[in-house]
Amino acid sequence: MKTFIRIFSLSLATAAILISCKDVKQSDEYQALTNRIDSLQKVNKQLKSNYNETLDLLNEIESGFTDLSEAEHSLIALSIENQGDTVSRRDIMLKEVERVKNKIADQQQKIDNLQKQLSGSNAKNKTLAATINRLQSELDQKTAVIADLQQTISSQREEIGKLTGTVAGLEQDVADLKEQSESQQQTIEMQDKSYHTVSYICGTEAELIEWGLFERKGIFDAGRLLDVAGTAADFKSFDRREIRLLPTGGKHIKLLTNHPDYSYTIIKNSDGSENIQINDTEAFWSISRFLVVRIRK
């Protein structure tokens, strides 16, 4: 009986505790506390997320500044190396400037995002604000350097363009002068060739008469030479500087045109034919540029 009473009493106590707990959970104070805990947990989770995002963004910005510095140094070295280079190389450098400017714009966007995160946060983080200011100042300095470099390259490109136009004009002048010189040289060569060109012809008296170079009036007429320049006789022409021995193919030759006696010698060959050896070229052709020789066969 006593045992039953103890069990029954314990059951009543347990039921009372359960009823009491149930009443606490259903109370307004318990619900408010639970909601407060959930809210704090969400805020804590968001803070951790924002903190991790901020760290990632700072790492990206620092890495971006490293790449930007390397690109900037490379561009400055390239600009020094190519002083006075061609317009096409300047175009390449301007493209590199644009690439660096795009990197700067990307860095600026990341810094702006970081600033927004700081502004949207309720907590005032002085360390983060100082870091943002430092990054912005560094980026502004690089922007100024690149802008100055771009202006320098553009100015040099314009100067090179002007010089290229000047050089092109001078090259055209040189080409015109060269063409003019070549034309003048051709004219001189033609005049020189014409000046030194002489002609000669050899034939019997009958042939010379037939060719319109000679005429005789009667048996006792010694005959006379006609205008050699106005005939269609088949003269042989050559440069007087190149030939000094003229074969006649005949005997008992006689020069019908005027040539100083001292300027030539008649040479007899073993077969009886005779040649004309010119001793003084200038003197021989000084009176007439034509040589008409009467021969006998």
NORRAHU-V499168 format. One record per backbone hydrogen bond with DSSP energy under -1.0 kcal/mol. NH is the residue of the N-H (numbers start at 1). CO is the residue of the C=O. E is the energy in kcal/mol with one decimal. If there is no record, write none. Layout:
BEGIN
((NH | CO | E) (NH | CO | E))
END
This chain:
BEGIN
((5 | 1 | -2.1) (6 | 2 | -2.2) (7 | 3 | -2.3) (8 | 4 | -2.5) (9 | 5 | -2.2) (10 | 6 | -2.6) (11 | 7 | -2.2) (12 | 8 | -2.1) (13 | 9 | -2.1) (14 | 10 | -2.4) (15 | 11 | -2.4) (16 | 12 | -1.7) (17 | 13 | -2.1) (18 | 14 | -2.5) (19 | 15 | -2.2) (20 | 16 | -1.9) (21 | 17 | -2.6) (22 | 18 | -2.4) (23 | 19 | -1.6) (24 | 20 | -1.7) (25 | 21 | -2.3) (26 | 22 | -1.3) (27 | 24 | -1.6) (31 | 27 | -1.7) (32 | 28 | -2.5) (33 | 29 | -2.1) (34 | 30 | -2.3) (35 | 31 | -2.4) (36 | 32 | -2.1) (37 | 33 | -2.2) (38 | 34 | -2.3) (39 | 35 | -2.4) (40 | 36 | -2.4) (41 | 37 | -2.3) (42 | 38 | -2.0) (43 | 39 | -2.4) (44 | 40 | -2.8) (45 | 41 | -2.2) (46 | 42 | -2.5) (47 | 43 | -2.7) (48 | 44 | -2.3) (49 | 45 | -2.2) (50 | 46 | -3.1) (51 | 47 | -2.6) (52 | 48 | -2.5) (53 | 49 | -2.5) (54 | 50 | -2.6) (55 | 51 | -2.5) (56 | 52 | -2.5) (57 | 53 | -2.7) (58 | 54 | -2.6) (59 | 55 | -2.4) (60 | 56 | -2.3) (61 | 57 | -2.5) (62 | 58 | -2.6) (63 | 59 | -2.5) (64 | 60 | -2.5) (65 | 61 | -2.3) (66 | 62 | -1.6) (67 | 63 | -2.1) (68 | 64 | -2.5) (69 | 65 | -2.5) (70 | 66 | -2.0) (71 | 67 | -2.4) (72 | 68 | -2.5) (73 | 69 | -2.6) (74 | 70 | -2.3) (75 | 71 | -2.2) (76 | 72 | -2.5) (77 | 73 | -2.5) (78 | 74 | -2.1) (79 | 75 | -2.3) (80 | 76 | -2.0) (81 | 77 | -2.5) (82 | 78 | -1.7) (83 | 80 | -1.1) (85 | 82 | -1.9) (90 | 86 | -1.6) (91 | 87 | -2.0) (92 | 88 | -1.5) (93 | 89 | -2.0) (94 | 90 | -2.4) (95 | 91 | -2.0) (96 | 92 | -1.8) (97 | 93 | -2.2) (98 | 94 | -2.2) (99 | 95 | -1.9) (100 | 96 | -2.2) (101 | 97 | -2.7) (102 | 98 | -1.9) (103 | 99 | -1.6) (104 | 100 | -2.3) (105 | 101 | -2.5) (106 | 102 | -2.1) (107 | 103 | -2.3) (108 | 104 | -2.6) (109 | 105 | -2.0) (110 | 106 | -1.8) (111 | 107 | -2.5) (112 | 108 | -2.5) (113 | 109 | -2.1) (114 | 110 | -2.2) (115 | 111 | -2.3) (116 | 112 | -2.2) (117 | 113 | -2.0) (118 | 114 | -2.0) (119 | 115 | -2.7) (120 | 116 | -2.5) (129 | 125 | -2.2) (130 | 126 | -2.4) (131 | 127 | -2.1) (132 | 128 | -2.4) (133 | 129 | -2.2) (134 | 130 | -2.3) (135 | 131 | -2.5) (136 | 132 | -2.6) (137 | 133 | -2.4) (138 | 134 | -2.3) (139 | 135 | -2.3) (140 | 136 | -2.4) (141 | 137 | -2.0) (142 | 138 | -2.0) (143 | 139 | -2.4) (144 | 140 | -2.1) (145 | 141 | -2.1) (146 | 142 | -2.5) (147 | 143 | -2.3) (148 | 144 | -2.3) (149 | 145 | -2.4) (150 | 146 | -2.7) (151 | 147 | -2.1) (152 | 148 | -2.2) (153 | 149 | -2.6) (154 | 150 | -2.6) (155 | 151 | -2.4) (156 | 152 | -2.6) (157 | 153 | -2.6) (158 | 154 | -2.2) (159 | 155 | -2.4) (160 | 156 | -2.9) (161 | 157 | -2.2) (162 | 158 | -2.2) (163 | 159 | -2.8) (164 | 160 | -2.9) (165 | 161 | -2.1) (166 | 162 | -2.4) (167 | 163 | -3.2) (168 | 164 | -2.6) (169 | 165 | -2.3) (170 | 166 | -2.6) (171 | 167 | -3.0) (172 | 168 | -2.2) (173 | 169 | -2.4) (174 | 170 | -2.8) (175 | 171 | -2.5) (176 | 172 | -2.9) (177 | 173 | -2.9) (178 | 174 | -2.8) (179 | 175 | -2.8) (180 | 176 | -2.8) (181 | 177 | -3.0) (182 | 178 | -3.0) (183 | 179 | -2.4) (184 | 180 | -2.7) (185 | 181 | -3.0) (186 | 182 | -2.5) (187 | 183 | -2.3) (188 | 184 | -3.0) (189 | 185 | -2.9) (190 | 186 | -2.7) (191 | 187 | -2.9) (192 | 188 | -3.3) (193 | 189 | -2.8) (194 | 190 | -2.9) (195 | 191 | -2.7) (196 | 192 | -2.0) (198 | 238 | -2.5) (199 | 289 | -2.3) (200 | 236 | -2.0) (201 | 291 | -2.4) (203 | 293 | -2.1) (208 | 204 | -2.7) (209 | 205 | -2.5) (210 | 206 | -2.4) (211 | 207 | -2.1) (212 | 209 | -1.4) (213 | 208 | -2.9) (215 | 224 | -1.9) (224 | 215 | -2.5) (226 | 213 | -2.8) (231 | 228 | -1.1) (235 | 233 | -1.9) (236 | 200 | -2.7) (238 | 198 | -2.2) (240 | 196 | -2.7) (242 | 239 | -2.2) (243 | 239 | -1.0) (246 | 276 | -3.0) (248 | 274 | -1.2) (251 | 296 | -3.5) (254 | 294 | -1.9) (256 | 292 | -2.9) (263 | 260 | -1.3) (264 | 261 | -1.1) (265 | 277 | -2.4) (267 | 275 | -2.7) (269 | 273 | -3.4) (272 | 269 | -1.7) (274 | 250 | -2.4) (275 | 267 | -3.1) (276 | 246 | -2.7) (277 | 265 | -3.4) (278 | 244 | -3.5) (279 | 263 | -2.5) (280 | 263 | -1.7) (284 | 280 | -2.9) (285 | 281 | -1.9) (286 | 283 | -1.0) (291 | 199 | -2.1) (293 | 201 | -2.7) (294 | 254 | -2.9) (295 | 203 | -1.7) (296 | 251 | -2.0))
END
